[in-house]
Protein backbone atom coordinates (compact mmCIF):
# COMPACT_ATOMS: atom_id res chain seq x y z
CA UNK A 1 0.00 0.00 0.00
CA UNK A 2 1.59 3.24 -1.19
CA UNK A 3 0.64 5.44 1.74
CA UNK A 4 2.01 2.99 4.33
CA UNK A 5 5.25 2.64 2.40
CA UNK A 6 5.50 6.43 2.17
CA UNK A 7 4.85 6.79 5.91
CA UNK A 8 7.55 4.24 6.76
CA UNK A 9 9.97 6.06 4.45
CA UNK A 10 9.13 9.44 6.01
CA UNK A 11 9.65 8.05 9.52
CA UNK A 12 13.01 6.55 8.50
CA UNK A 13 14.17 9.71 6.71
CA UNK A 14 12.89 12.06 9.42
CA UNK A 15 13.22 10.33 12.80
CA UNK A 16 13.56 13.63 14.67
CA UNK A 17 10.20 15.37 14.73
CA UNK A 18 9.92 18.51 16.86
CA UNK A 19 9.85 17.63 20.55
CA UNK A 20 6.43 17.27 22.17
CA UNK A 21 5.32 20.51 23.81
CA UNK A 22 8.23 22.49 22.35
CA UNK A 23 8.18 25.87 20.66
CA UNK A 24 9.32 24.07 17.48
CA UNK A 25 6.27 21.79 17.63
CA UNK A 26 3.92 24.78 18.10
CA UNK A 27 5.61 26.60 15.21
CA UNK A 28 5.32 23.58 12.87
CA UNK A 29 1.60 23.20 13.61
CA UNK A 30 1.02 26.96 13.22
CA UNK A 31 2.89 27.05 9.88
CA UNK A 32 0.71 24.21 8.56
CA UNK A 33 -2.50 25.87 9.78
CA UNK A 34 -1.47 29.20 8.25
CA UNK A 35 -0.75 27.59 4.88
CA UNK A 36 -4.33 26.34 4.52
CA UNK A 37 -6.13 29.09 6.44
CA UNK A 38 -6.66 30.98 3.17
CA UNK A 39 -5.74 28.77 0.24
CA UNK A 40 -4.62 30.74 -2.84
CA UNK A 41 -1.96 30.45 -5.58
CA UNK A 42 0.13 33.33 -4.27
CA UNK A 43 0.21 31.78 -0.80
CA UNK A 44 1.47 28.51 -2.29
CA UNK A 45 4.38 30.46 -3.80
CA UNK A 46 5.05 32.30 -0.53
CA UNK A 47 4.61 29.52 2.02
CA UNK A 48 5.21 26.12 0.43
CA UNK A 49 8.98 25.93 1.07
CA UNK A 50 8.56 26.78 4.75
CA UNK A 51 5.61 24.37 5.15
CA UNK A 52 6.64 21.26 3.18
CA UNK A 53 9.98 19.42 2.99
CA UNK A 54 11.55 18.93 -0.46
CA UNK A 55 10.94 15.14 -0.24
CA UNK A 56 7.30 15.39 0.91
CA UNK A 57 4.78 12.65 0.23
CA UNK A 58 1.29 14.15 -0.16
CA UNK A 59 -2.06 12.42 -0.67
CA UNK A 60 -5.33 14.36 -0.38
CA UNK A 61 -7.47 11.32 -1.43
CA UNK A 62 -7.67 12.83 -4.92
CA UNK A 63 -4.02 12.56 -5.90
CA UNK A 64 -0.70 11.19 -4.58
CA UNK A 65 2.35 13.38 -5.07
CA UNK A 66 6.03 13.11 -4.20
CA UNK A 67 8.30 16.14 -3.90
CA UNK A 68 7.64 19.78 -3.17
CA UNK A 69 8.00 20.92 -6.82
CA UNK A 70 5.19 18.57 -7.95
CA UNK A 71 3.15 19.56 -4.90
CA UNK A 72 3.53 23.27 -5.70
CA UNK A 73 2.23 22.66 -9.23
CA UNK A 74 -0.75 20.62 -8.00
CA UNK A 75 -1.70 23.06 -5.24
CA UNK A 76 -1.50 26.09 -7.55
CA UNK A 77 -3.78 24.33 -10.05
CA UNK A 78 -6.17 23.45 -7.22
CA UNK A 79 -6.14 27.01 -5.86
CA UNK A 80 -6.88 28.40 -9.34
CA UNK A 81 -10.09 26.34 -9.45
CA UNK A 82 -11.59 27.89 -6.33
CA UNK A 83 -12.95 31.32 -5.57
CA UNK A 84 -12.29 30.78 -1.87
CA UNK A 85 -11.01 27.92 0.26
CA UNK A 86 -10.31 27.99 3.97
CA UNK A 87 -9.31 25.23 6.36
CA UNK A 88 -9.67 25.58 10.11
CA UNK A 89 -7.76 23.17 12.34
CA UNK A 90 -10.10 22.05 15.10
CA UNK A 91 -7.52 20.09 17.12
CA UNK A 92 -4.23 18.24 16.82
CA UNK A 93 -2.98 15.10 18.53
CA UNK A 94 0.58 13.80 18.63
CA UNK A 95 0.92 10.03 18.28
CA UNK A 96 3.42 7.84 20.11
CA UNK A 97 5.39 7.62 16.83
CA UNK A 98 5.82 11.40 16.69
CA UNK A 99 3.22 11.85 13.94
CA UNK A 100 0.26 14.22 14.16
CA UNK A 101 -3.44 13.78 13.52
CA UNK A 102 -5.24 17.04 12.79
CA UNK A 103 -9.02 17.29 12.67
CA UNK A 104 -10.24 20.09 10.41
CA UNK A 105 -13.18 21.67 8.64
CA UNK A 106 -12.93 23.12 5.16
CA UNK A 107 -15.02 25.60 3.21
CA UNK A 108 -14.66 25.65 -0.58
CA UNK A 109 -16.41 27.95 -3.02
CA UNK A 110 -15.68 26.78 -6.57
CA UNK A 111 -15.31 29.05 -9.58
CA UNK A 112 -17.18 26.72 -11.95
CA UNK A 113 -19.04 24.12 -9.87
CA UNK A 114 -22.15 25.48 -8.12
CA UNK A 115 -20.84 29.04 -8.35
CA UNK A 116 -21.29 31.13 -5.23
CA UNK A 117 -22.19 28.17 -3.00
CA UNK A 118 -20.04 27.54 0.06
CA UNK A 119 -19.35 23.83 0.41
CA UNK A 120 -18.38 22.57 3.85
CA UNK A 121 -16.64 19.32 4.64
CA UNK A 122 -14.68 17.85 7.52
CA UNK A 123 -11.65 15.61 7.60
CA UNK A 124 -8.38 14.65 9.18
CA UNK A 125 -4.76 14.93 8.12
CA UNK A 126 -2.00 12.58 9.21
CA UNK A 127 1.29 14.51 9.24
CA UNK A 128 4.94 13.77 9.86
CA UNK A 129 7.30 16.72 10.31
CA UNK A 130 11.01 16.83 9.54
CA UNK A 131 13.54 18.21 12.04
CA UNK A 132 13.02 21.72 10.60
CA UNK A 133 9.27 21.53 11.30
CA UNK A 134 8.25 21.09 7.66
CA UNK A 135 5.71 18.46 6.60
CA UNK A 136 7.44 15.36 5.19
CA UNK A 137 4.30 13.18 5.05
CA UNK A 138 0.72 14.39 4.52
CA UNK A 139 -2.21 11.99 4.15
CA UNK A 140 -5.75 13.39 4.19
CA UNK A 141 -8.87 11.45 5.14
CA UNK A 142 -12.14 13.08 4.10
CA UNK A 143 -15.30 12.51 2.10
CA UNK A 144 -14.46 13.84 -1.37
CA UNK A 145 -17.99 12.96 -2.55
CA UNK A 146 -19.50 15.57 -0.22
CA UNK A 147 -16.65 18.02 -0.67
CA UNK A 148 -16.26 17.97 -4.45
CA UNK A 149 -17.91 15.20 -6.46
CA UNK A 150 -21.50 16.08 -5.49
CA UNK A 151 -20.99 19.43 -7.19
CA UNK A 152 -20.04 18.01 -10.59
CA UNK A 153 -23.26 18.34 -12.69
CA UNK A 154 -24.07 14.75 -13.80
CA UNK A 155 -21.92 12.91 -11.26
CA UNK A 156 -23.37 14.97 -8.40
CA UNK A 157 -26.92 14.08 -9.38
CA UNK A 158 -26.00 10.37 -9.44
CA UNK A 159 -24.28 10.54 -6.02
CA UNK A 160 -27.25 12.35 -4.45
CA UNK A 161 -29.66 9.80 -6.00
CA UNK A 162 -27.58 6.90 -4.64
CA UNK A 163 -27.53 8.45 -1.16
CA UNK A 164 -31.32 8.73 -1.17
CA UNK A 165 -31.66 5.05 -2.06
CA UNK A 166 -29.29 3.79 0.65
Backbone as ProteinMPNN parsed JSONL, in Angstrom:
{"seq_chain_A": "XXXXXXXXXXXXXXXXXXXXXXXXXXXXXXXXXXXXXXXXXXXXXXXXXXXXXXXXXXXXXXXXXXXXXXXXXXXXXXXXXXXXXXXXXXXXXXXXXXXXXXXXXXXXXXXXXXXXXXXXXXXXXXXXXXXXXXXXXXXXXXXXXXXXXXXXXXXXXXXXXXXXXX", "coords_chain_A": {"N_chain_A": [[0.849, -1.178, 0.0], [0.701, 2.091, -0.987], [0.582, 4.481, 0.629], [1.274, 3.585, 3.211], [3.846, 2.64, 2.803], [5.056, 5.038, 2.086], [4.746, 6.444, 4.493], [6.348, 4.898, 6.232], [8.816, 5.343, 5.006], [9.06, 8.133, 5.356], [9.178, 8.276, 8.146], [11.591, 6.916, 8.567], [13.398, 8.557, 7.178], [13.073, 10.937, 8.504], [13.505, 10.897, 11.484], [13.57, 12.586, 13.655], [11.271, 14.393, 14.811], [9.799, 17.56, 15.752], [10.149, 18.212, 19.243], [7.782, 17.05, 21.655], [5.47, 19.362, 22.928], [7.191, 21.482, 22.595], [8.488, 24.737, 21.523], [9.176, 24.553, 18.862], [7.499, 22.518, 17.946], [4.98, 23.767, 18.257], [5.344, 25.868, 16.447], [5.612, 24.471, 14.004], [3.053, 23.293, 13.724], [1.526, 25.64, 13.633], [2.521, 26.851, 11.288], [1.641, 25.015, 9.345], [-1.164, 25.259, 9.698], [-1.509, 27.949, 9.007], [-0.799, 27.917, 6.312], [-3.0, 26.663, 5.036], [-5.1, 28.225, 5.878], [-6.117, 30.243, 4.308], [-6.435, 29.493, 1.304], [-4.681, 29.998, -1.583], [-3.2, 30.69, -4.82], [-0.989, 32.523, -4.743], [-0.222, 32.316, -2.099], [0.672, 29.708, -1.997], [3.044, 29.952, -3.458], [4.423, 31.676, -1.702], [4.527, 30.329, 0.801], [4.991, 27.548, 0.611], [7.636, 26.372, 0.656], [8.443, 26.778, 3.293], [6.631, 25.289, 4.618], [6.415, 22.633, 3.628], [8.591, 19.814, 3.266], [11.348, 19.214, 0.973], [11.257, 16.54, 0.073], [8.642, 15.66, 0.373], [5.794, 13.518, 0.824], [2.573, 13.473, -0.375], [-0.897, 13.086, -0.099], [-4.106, 13.716, -0.874], [-6.459, 12.294, -0.995], [-7.428, 12.613, -3.506], [-5.263, 12.754, -5.172], [-1.937, 11.44, -5.343], [1.263, 12.577, -4.497], [4.739, 13.167, -4.885], [7.411, 15.009, -3.645], [8.262, 18.469, -3.331], [8.223, 20.262, -5.531], [6.446, 19.118, -7.429], [4.216, 19.105, -5.798], [3.795, 21.864, -5.392], [2.998, 22.637, -7.984], [0.588, 21.133, -8.285], [-0.962, 22.151, -6.119], [-1.171, 24.852, -6.816], [-2.655, 24.676, -9.178], [-4.989, 23.61, -8.083], [-5.761, 25.686, -6.341], [-6.321, 27.653, -8.203], [-8.744, 26.828, -9.183], [-10.665, 27.467, -7.368], [-12.79, 29.897, -5.858], [-12.724, 30.653, -3.257], [-11.177, 29.185, -0.444], [-10.902, 27.778, 2.651], [-9.336, 26.39, 5.473], [-9.847, 25.254, 8.702], [-8.18, 24.328, 11.541], [-9.279, 22.143, 13.89], [-8.423, 20.571, 16.068], [-5.375, 19.037, 17.273], [-3.432, 16.092, 17.574], [-0.707, 14.417, 18.951], [0.946, 11.474, 18.048], [2.227, 8.364, 19.443], [4.329, 7.687, 17.841], [5.382, 10.056, 17.033], [4.043, 11.326, 15.024], [1.354, 13.356, 13.688], [-2.117, 13.924, 14.11], [-4.567, 15.757, 12.694], [-7.613, 17.297, 13.075], [-9.995, 18.787, 11.003], [-12.005, 21.427, 9.47], [-13.331, 22.381, 6.34], [-14.019, 24.952, 4.033], [-15.098, 25.407, 0.801], [-15.47, 27.344, -2.077], [-16.277, 27.037, -5.26], [-15.095, 28.067, -8.524], [-16.322, 27.249, -10.891], [-18.043, 25.06, -10.389], [-21.196, 24.854, -9.063], [-21.391, 27.702, -8.618], [-20.755, 30.331, -6.331], [-21.711, 29.017, -4.097], [-21.072, 28.011, -0.863], [-19.278, 25.254, 0.143], [-19.102, 22.892, 2.615], [-16.98, 20.722, 4.414], [-15.588, 18.065, 6.403], [-12.607, 16.679, 7.848], [-9.568, 14.751, 8.328], [-6.053, 15.058, 8.798], [-3.056, 13.287, 8.496], [0.064, 13.807, 9.603], [3.628, 14.058, 9.274], [6.429, 15.568, 10.525], [9.559, 17.044, 9.519], [12.892, 17.544, 10.909], [13.193, 20.274, 10.767], [10.676, 21.2, 11.082], [8.99, 21.108, 8.925], [6.463, 19.691, 6.807], [6.774, 16.344, 6.047], [5.336, 14.148, 5.405], [2.049, 13.785, 4.362], [-1.143, 12.856, 4.652], [-4.428, 12.904, 3.786], [-7.726, 12.36, 5.078], [-10.911, 12.293, 4.133], [-14.301, 12.977, 3.043], [-14.553, 13.034, -0.152], [-16.671, 12.924, -1.902], [-18.807, 14.401, -0.757], [-17.437, 16.816, -0.501], [-16.485, 17.569, -3.062], [-17.234, 15.951, -5.413], [-20.076, 15.782, -5.441], [-20.782, 18.153, -6.512], [-20.243, 18.218, -9.156], [-21.866, 18.431, -12.236], [-23.435, 16.06, -13.643], [-22.409, 13.775, -12.333], [-22.736, 14.538, -9.643], [-25.548, 14.563, -9.378], [-26.042, 11.818, -9.679], [-24.675, 10.769, -7.419], [-26.116, 11.98, -5.306], [-28.614, 10.819, -5.797], [-28.033, 8.108, -5.357], [-27.409, 8.211, -2.61], [-29.905, 8.806, -1.528], [-31.235, 6.447, -1.98], [-29.955, 4.609, -0.371]], "CA_chain_A": [[0.0, 0.0, 0.0], [1.588, 3.235, -1.194], [0.635, 5.441, 1.741], [2.009, 2.99, 4.328], [5.249, 2.644, 2.398], [5.5, 6.434, 2.172], [4.85, 6.791, 5.914], [7.549, 4.235, 6.757], [9.971, 6.059, 4.452], [9.135, 9.444, 6.015], [9.653, 8.052, 9.521], [13.009, 6.553, 8.5], [14.17, 9.713, 6.714], [12.889, 12.064, 9.425], [13.219, 10.332, 12.802], [13.564, 13.635, 14.669], [10.195, 15.37, 14.732], [9.922, 18.515, 16.857], [9.849, 17.629, 20.555], [6.43, 17.271, 22.168], [5.323, 20.51, 23.806], [8.235, 22.488, 22.355], [8.176, 25.872, 20.657], [9.318, 24.07, 17.484], [6.265, 21.795, 17.629], [3.922, 24.776, 18.101], [5.611, 26.603, 15.211], [5.317, 23.585, 12.873], [1.598, 23.204, 13.612], [1.024, 26.957, 13.223], [2.887, 27.046, 9.882], [0.71, 24.209, 8.556], [-2.497, 25.868, 9.781], [-1.47, 29.196, 8.251], [-0.751, 27.591, 4.885], [-4.328, 26.337, 4.522], [-6.134, 29.09, 6.439], [-6.664, 30.978, 3.172], [-5.745, 28.774, 0.242], [-4.624, 30.742, -2.842], [-1.962, 30.45, -5.577], [0.131, 33.333, -4.267], [0.21, 31.781, -0.797], [1.469, 28.512, -2.291], [4.377, 30.462, -3.798], [5.05, 32.302, -0.533], [4.609, 29.523, 2.024], [5.215, 26.117, 0.426], [8.976, 25.932, 1.068], [8.564, 26.778, 4.755], [5.613, 24.374, 5.152], [6.644, 21.259, 3.183], [9.977, 19.422, 2.992], [11.554, 18.925, -0.456], [10.943, 15.143, -0.241], [7.303, 15.394, 0.91], [4.777, 12.646, 0.232], [1.293, 14.151, -0.164], [-2.06, 12.421, -0.666], [-5.326, 14.362, -0.379], [-7.469, 11.324, -1.426], [-7.671, 12.826, -4.922], [-4.02, 12.56, -5.899], [-0.705, 11.188, -4.581], [2.351, 13.382, -5.065], [6.028, 13.106, -4.197], [8.295, 16.14, -3.9], [7.645, 19.781, -3.172], [8.0, 20.915, -6.824], [5.192, 18.57, -7.955], [3.154, 19.559, -4.898], [3.529, 23.274, -5.698], [2.232, 22.663, -9.233], [-0.745, 20.616, -7.998], [-1.698, 23.059, -5.244], [-1.497, 26.087, -7.554], [-3.779, 24.328, -10.05], [-6.166, 23.452, -7.221], [-6.145, 27.014, -5.864], [-6.878, 28.397, -9.336], [-10.095, 26.335, -9.452], [-11.589, 27.895, -6.326], [-12.954, 31.319, -5.567], [-12.292, 30.78, -1.867], [-11.007, 27.915, 0.265], [-10.31, 27.987, 3.972], [-9.307, 25.225, 6.36], [-9.666, 25.583, 10.112], [-7.765, 23.171, 12.339], [-10.1, 22.048, 15.105], [-7.522, 20.094, 17.12], [-4.227, 18.244, 16.819], [-2.979, 15.097, 18.532], [0.579, 13.796, 18.625], [0.916, 10.027, 18.278], [3.419, 7.841, 20.108], [5.386, 7.618, 16.831], [5.822, 11.401, 16.687], [3.225, 11.847, 13.936], [0.265, 14.215, 14.156], [-3.442, 13.781, 13.524], [-5.237, 17.039, 12.788], [-9.021, 17.293, 12.668], [-10.241, 20.09, 10.41], [-13.181, 21.671, 8.638], [-12.925, 23.121, 5.156], [-15.024, 25.602, 3.21], [-14.663, 25.646, -0.583], [-16.414, 27.946, -3.022], [-15.683, 26.784, -6.567], [-15.31, 29.054, -9.579], [-17.176, 26.718, -11.951], [-19.039, 24.118, -9.872], [-22.147, 25.478, -8.122], [-20.839, 29.037, -8.354], [-21.29, 31.125, -5.235], [-22.193, 28.174, -2.996], [-20.036, 27.543, 0.061], [-19.346, 23.826, 0.406], [-18.381, 22.572, 3.852], [-16.644, 19.322, 4.637], [-14.678, 17.849, 7.524], [-11.655, 15.613, 7.595], [-8.376, 14.652, 9.175], [-4.765, 14.929, 8.124], [-1.997, 12.576, 9.21], [1.286, 14.512, 9.237], [4.942, 13.769, 9.863], [7.3, 16.718, 10.307], [11.008, 16.828, 9.545], [13.544, 18.212, 12.037], [13.018, 21.723, 10.601], [9.272, 21.53, 11.298], [8.247, 21.09, 7.661], [5.711, 18.462, 6.599], [7.445, 15.359, 5.195], [4.3, 13.177, 5.047], [0.723, 14.394, 4.518], [-2.212, 11.989, 4.148], [-5.749, 13.393, 4.194], [-8.867, 11.448, 5.136], [-12.139, 13.081, 4.099], [-15.3, 12.509, 2.102], [-14.463, 13.836, -1.372], [-17.986, 12.962, -2.555], [-19.503, 15.575, -0.22], [-16.647, 18.024, -0.674], [-16.258, 17.968, -4.453], [-17.909, 15.204, -6.462], [-21.504, 16.078, -5.492], [-20.987, 19.432, -7.19], [-20.043, 18.009, -10.593], [-23.256, 18.337, -12.695], [-24.073, 14.746, -13.798], [-21.92, 12.91, -11.264], [-23.369, 14.968, -8.398], [-26.919, 14.077, -9.379], [-26.001, 10.368, -9.441], [-24.279, 10.536, -6.02], [-27.25, 12.345, -4.453], [-29.656, 9.798, -6.002], [-27.583, 6.902, -4.636], [-27.529, 8.446, -1.16], [-31.316, 8.725, -1.17], [-31.657, 5.049, -2.061], [-29.293, 3.791, 0.654]], "C_chain_A": [[0.892, 1.237, 0.0], [1.706, 4.155, 0.016], [1.394, 4.88, 2.944], [3.502, 2.923, 4.043], [5.828, 4.044, 2.522], [5.657, 6.873, 3.628], [6.101, 6.166, 6.526], [8.81, 4.945, 6.261], [10.147, 7.42, 5.115], [9.646, 9.306, 7.447], [11.135, 7.714, 9.538], [13.871, 7.758, 8.128], [14.136, 10.877, 7.701], [12.541, 11.549, 10.83], [13.099, 11.388, 13.899], [12.479, 14.661, 14.388], [10.413, 16.391, 15.852], [9.48, 17.872, 18.181], [8.439, 18.008, 21.01], [6.42, 18.449, 23.131], [6.329, 21.632, 23.576], [7.715, 23.658, 21.518], [8.242, 25.454, 19.197], [8.062, 23.313, 17.037], [5.129, 22.782, 17.382], [4.101, 25.541, 16.79], [5.275, 25.759, 13.983], [3.805, 23.488, 12.651], [1.001, 24.528, 13.139], [1.332, 27.216, 11.746], [1.939, 26.275, 8.976], [-0.68, 24.846, 8.537], [-2.559, 27.154, 8.963], [-1.515, 28.937, 6.75], [-2.147, 27.379, 4.317], [-5.437, 27.25, 5.045], [-6.813, 29.948, 5.372], [-5.904, 30.491, 1.949], [-5.831, 29.536, -1.076], [-3.262, 30.523, -3.494], [-0.781, 31.239, -5.048], [0.649, 32.846, -2.921], [1.009, 30.491, -0.974], [2.891, 28.945, -2.603], [5.124, 30.968, -2.565], [5.377, 31.313, 0.586], [4.997, 28.056, 1.836], [6.568, 25.664, 0.963], [9.163, 25.921, 2.579], [7.578, 25.807, 5.405], [5.918, 22.913, 4.836], [8.116, 21.002, 2.895], [10.131, 19.103, 1.496], [11.156, 17.503, -0.853], [9.545, 14.719, 0.223], [6.552, 14.338, 0.097], [3.448, 13.281, 0.607], [0.19, 13.348, -0.836], [-3.298, 13.054, -0.045], [-6.578, 13.551, -0.712], [-7.835, 11.499, -2.898], [-6.439, 12.482, -5.746], [-2.877, 12.31, -4.927], [0.445, 11.896, -5.286], [3.594, 13.185, -4.221], [6.865, 14.308, -4.627], [7.585, 17.477, -3.881], [7.406, 20.501, -4.497], [6.685, 20.434, -7.446], [4.012, 19.026, -7.102], [2.797, 21.014, -5.182], [2.664, 23.393, -6.951], [0.778, 22.236, -8.989], [-1.564, 21.602, -7.161], [-2.048, 24.371, -5.946], [-2.645, 25.836, -8.536], [-5.075, 24.214, -9.247], [-6.674, 24.816, -6.753], [-6.783, 27.837, -6.982], [-8.321, 28.0, -9.625], [-11.12, 26.801, -8.427], [-11.626, 29.408, -6.204], [-12.461, 31.597, -4.154], [-12.173, 29.382, -1.275], [-10.291, 28.212, 1.57], [-10.423, 26.712, 4.794], [-9.044, 25.723, 7.768], [-9.304, 24.305, 10.856], [-8.557, 23.196, 13.646], [-9.269, 21.569, 16.291], [-6.425, 19.239, 16.507], [-3.808, 17.309, 17.947], [-1.658, 14.517, 18.054], [0.483, 12.311, 18.954], [2.198, 9.591, 18.981], [4.6, 7.745, 19.144], [5.94, 8.987, 16.448], [5.129, 11.972, 15.463], [2.124, 12.708, 14.548], [-1.004, 13.9, 13.396], [-4.174, 15.093, 13.77], [-6.656, 16.901, 12.266], [-9.351, 18.691, 12.18], [-11.607, 20.182, 9.753], [-12.728, 22.585, 7.51], [-14.146, 23.694, 4.452], [-14.4, 25.845, 1.842], [-15.814, 26.309, -1.329], [-15.735, 27.868, -4.39], [-15.983, 27.912, -7.547], [-16.319, 28.554, -10.607], [-18.282, 25.808, -11.439], [-19.899, 24.813, -8.829], [-21.629, 26.836, -7.659], [-21.556, 29.73, -7.197], [-21.778, 30.332, -4.04], [-20.998, 27.73, -2.147], [-20.283, 26.076, 0.373], [-18.496, 23.54, 1.637], [-18.121, 21.079, 3.933], [-15.701, 19.242, 5.836], [-13.735, 16.71, 7.177], [-10.534, 15.607, 8.604], [-7.152, 14.56, 8.287], [-3.811, 14.2, 9.053], [-0.697, 13.196, 8.709], [2.496, 13.937, 9.943], [5.823, 14.965, 9.513], [8.755, 16.283, 10.253], [11.597, 17.623, 10.719], [13.398, 19.733, 11.971], [11.563, 22.156, 10.78], [8.458, 21.63, 10.022], [7.578, 19.725, 7.494], [6.454, 17.568, 5.604], [6.456, 14.298, 4.702], [2.957, 13.83, 5.342], [-0.299, 13.488, 3.842], [-3.531, 12.528, 4.688], [-6.764, 12.263, 4.177], [-10.117, 12.319, 5.214], [-13.067, 12.536, 3.027], [-15.298, 13.416, 0.872], [-15.8, 13.9, -2.111], [-18.766, 14.179, -2.068], [-18.76, 16.862, -0.555], [-16.506, 18.496, -2.101], [-17.222, 17.278, -5.407], [-19.404, 15.49, -6.558], [-21.795, 17.362, -6.259], [-20.704, 19.366, -8.688], [-21.416, 17.7, -11.179], [-23.859, 16.936, -12.787], [-23.679, 13.809, -12.659], [-22.59, 13.246, -9.932], [-24.804, 14.478, -8.284], [-26.951, 12.589, -9.057], [-25.634, 10.067, -7.987], [-25.443, 10.849, -5.085], [-28.38, 11.321, -4.58], [-29.296, 8.509, -5.276], [-27.751, 7.051, -3.137], [-28.974, 8.334, -0.701], [-31.793, 7.283, -1.129], [-31.078, 4.187, -0.941], [-29.911, 3.941, 2.011]], "O_chain_A": [[1.733, 1.407, 0.882], [2.808, 4.561, 0.385], [2.089, 5.629, 3.631], [4.322, 3.126, 4.939], [6.948, 4.222, 3.001], [6.598, 7.595, 3.96], [6.834, 6.833, 7.257], [9.762, 5.124, 7.02], [11.274, 7.82, 5.406], [10.449, 10.117, 7.907], [11.864, 8.168, 10.42], [14.945, 7.958, 8.694], [15.05, 11.701, 7.734], [11.423, 11.741, 11.307], [12.57, 11.098, 14.973], [12.753, 15.698, 13.784], [11.14, 16.11, 16.804], [8.539, 17.079, 18.209], [7.971, 19.124, 20.785], [7.251, 18.532, 24.035], [6.315, 22.63, 24.295], [6.656, 23.58, 20.895], [7.46, 25.937, 18.377], [7.619, 23.448, 15.897], [4.395, 22.648, 16.404], [3.123, 25.831, 16.101], [4.71, 26.276, 13.019], [3.334, 23.591, 11.518], [0.071, 24.535, 12.333], [0.486, 27.747, 11.028], [1.481, 26.799, 7.961], [-1.3, 24.958, 7.479], [-3.562, 27.416, 8.298], [-2.188, 29.652, 6.008], [-2.449, 27.865, 3.228], [-6.601, 27.064, 4.689], [-7.971, 30.333, 5.534], [-4.849, 31.026, 1.608], [-6.918, 29.704, -1.628], [-2.286, 30.21, -2.813], [0.316, 30.696, -4.914], [1.843, 32.957, -2.64], [1.918, 30.211, -0.193], [3.845, 28.374, -2.073], [6.319, 30.715, -2.409], [6.404, 31.453, 1.25], [5.305, 27.381, 2.818], [6.635, 24.655, 1.665], [9.96, 25.137, 3.096], [7.673, 25.532, 6.601], [5.705, 22.043, 5.68], [8.808, 21.861, 2.348], [9.153, 18.759, 0.832], [10.759, 17.276, -1.995], [9.303, 13.532, 0.442], [6.655, 14.272, -1.128], [3.216, 13.594, 1.775], [0.315, 12.97, -2.001], [-3.519, 12.947, 1.161], [-7.675, 14.11, -0.704], [-8.484, 10.63, -3.479], [-6.544, 11.985, -6.867], [-2.836, 12.879, -3.837], [0.583, 11.824, -6.507], [3.517, 13.052, -3.0], [7.009, 14.588, -5.817], [6.454, 17.605, -4.351], [6.465, 21.288, -4.588], [5.897, 21.244, -7.934], [2.933, 19.3, -7.626], [1.617, 21.364, -5.211], [1.706, 24.165, -6.974], [-0.151, 22.907, -9.439], [-2.729, 21.857, -7.465], [-3.111, 24.94, -5.696], [-3.513, 26.693, -8.706], [-6.129, 24.671, -9.689], [-7.878, 25.071, -6.767], [-7.687, 28.632, -6.727], [-9.051, 28.766, -10.253], [-12.316, 26.559, -8.594], [-10.629, 30.097, -6.419], [-11.86, 32.637, -3.884], [-12.98, 28.502, -1.575], [-9.219, 28.817, 1.589], [-11.459, 26.048, 4.808], [-8.13, 26.515, 7.998], [-10.039, 23.318, 10.804], [-8.499, 24.165, 14.403], [-9.396, 22.1, 17.394], [-6.536, 18.778, 15.371], [-3.825, 17.683, 19.119], [-1.513, 14.167, 16.882], [-0.008, 11.936, 20.019], [3.144, 10.37, 19.095], [5.751, 7.722, 19.58], [6.859, 9.079, 15.634], [5.566, 12.986, 14.918], [1.981, 12.779, 15.769], [-0.976, 13.642, 12.192], [-4.376, 15.494, 14.916], [-6.872, 16.44, 11.146], [-9.033, 19.675, 12.848], [-12.274, 19.177, 9.511], [-11.865, 23.444, 7.691], [-15.166, 23.023, 4.293], [-13.314, 26.416, 1.734], [-16.969, 25.895, -1.227], [-14.741, 28.551, -4.64], [-16.984, 28.617, -7.421], [-17.094, 29.346, -11.143], [-19.37, 25.793, -12.015], [-19.386, 25.305, -7.824], [-21.454, 27.08, -6.465], [-22.783, 29.716, -7.099], [-22.222, 30.922, -3.056], [-20.04, 27.147, -2.656], [-21.37, 25.701, 0.815], [-17.32, 23.899, 1.692], [-18.97, 20.273, 3.553], [-15.093, 20.239, 6.227], [-14.032, 15.881, 6.317], [-10.543, 16.344, 9.59], [-7.212, 14.048, 7.169], [-3.768, 14.47, 10.254], [-0.391, 13.118, 7.519], [2.405, 13.406, 11.049], [5.948, 15.33, 8.344], [9.14, 15.284, 10.86], [10.863, 18.3, 11.438], [13.47, 20.408, 12.998], [11.246, 23.338, 10.647], [7.354, 22.175, 10.031], [8.084, 18.72, 7.992], [6.73, 17.97, 4.474], [6.709, 13.628, 3.701], [2.743, 14.363, 6.431], [-0.322, 13.366, 2.617], [-3.729, 12.601, 5.901], [-6.675, 11.335, 3.372], [-10.359, 12.994, 6.215], [-12.657, 11.724, 2.198], [-15.967, 14.449, 0.859], [-16.036, 14.839, -2.871], [-19.329, 14.913, -2.879], [-19.381, 17.881, -0.857], [-16.414, 19.699, -2.344], [-17.953, 17.948, -6.137], [-19.959, 15.445, -7.657], [-22.944, 17.623, -6.616], [-20.903, 20.347, -9.404], [-22.091, 16.797, -10.685], [-24.774, 16.655, -12.012], [-24.532, 13.128, -12.089], [-22.967, 12.347, -9.181], [-25.229, 14.03, -7.219], [-27.777, 12.139, -8.264], [-26.238, 9.181, -7.381], [-25.73, 10.074, -4.172], [-29.031, 10.989, -3.589], [-30.154, 7.887, -4.649], [-28.188, 6.118, -2.464], [-29.245, 7.826, 0.387], [-32.661, 6.937, -0.328], [-31.646, 3.15, -0.6], [-29.459, 3.314, 2.969]]}, "name": "protein", "num_of_chains": 1, "seq": "XXXXXXXXXXXXXXXXXXXXXXXXXXXXXXXXXXXXXXXXXXXXXXXXXXXXXXXXXXXXXXXXXXXXXXXXXXXXXXXXXXXXXXXXXXXXXXXXXXXXXXXXXXXXXXXXXXXXXXXXXXXXXXXXXXXXXXXXXXXXXXXXXXXXXXXXXXXXXXXXXXXXXX"}
